[in-house]
Amino acid sequence: LTGQLERVYEAVKDGRWLTLNGIAVLTGDAGKQASISAQLRNLRKSRFGAWDIRKRRVGNVFEYTCAGKQSENDGQERLF
């Protein structure tokens, strides 16, 4: 992983739930929520690690986290 993709992974890999804005603050990518959202989708692809990126709605905001590798979580509901 390199660049913004790596920064986004580093922000969500510990299992904390974060909003796109929260990820942007942690990564230094303020104002780039659309590209952060795209990077979260990329992290689910096998060529970028096949991470189990989950999404939940809290009020009017979505939060995201990484729950490990997709293969480690087979049989569990994916939210994203």
N, C-alpha and C positions, 0 to 999 in steps of 0.2 A: 504494500500500500504506500502511496506517496501523496504529498500535497494535502489538499482539503479532504480527500477521502480518508487519509490516515488521521487527520485531526478530528474528524467526525467520529471515526471508530474509537479513538482514544477517549472521547467525551462520553460515549454510551456503553463502553465495554464492561464497566463495573456493575451494571444492573440498575443504576439509578434511573428514575423516570425524569426526562427532561423535555421541555418544549423546544420548538425550533429556535425560538429566541434565546432560550437558555443554552442550547448548543452553540448558537452563534456567538454568544458572549464568551463561552469557554474556549472556542476555537479562534477567536479574533476575527471571525467572518461576519461581523455585524452588517445587517442590511442585505444579507445573502441567503435568506430563508429558503427561497426556491431552489437554489443550488444545493443547500444542505439537505432538503427533502429528496432531491435527485440522488445525492450520495447515499442516503439511507436506503433507497431502492437498490442502488448499485451493490451495497454490502450484502444483499440477499443473493446476488448472482454468484454462481460457482467460481467464476474467474476472479472474483474479489473476496472469496473466502466462504461463501454460502452461510453467512451469519443469520441467526434467527432474530431479526429486527421486529420488535413488537410495537403496537400503537394502541393507545387507549384515549378515550375522550373524557376530559374532566371539565364539566361545564361547557364553555364555548371554545375550549382549547384542547389540542391534541398533544399527548406526551409520547415519547419514544424511549425504548431501551433495547439493549442487546441481551438475549437470553442464551448465549452460547452459539454453538454450531447447529445448523438445521438438523443434521443427522443425529445429534445427541438428544434432540427433542422430538423424535418421531413419535407420532401418536398423540402429541399435545396440540391443543388448539393454537393456531397462529392468528394473531390479531391484525397483521399487516401484510 
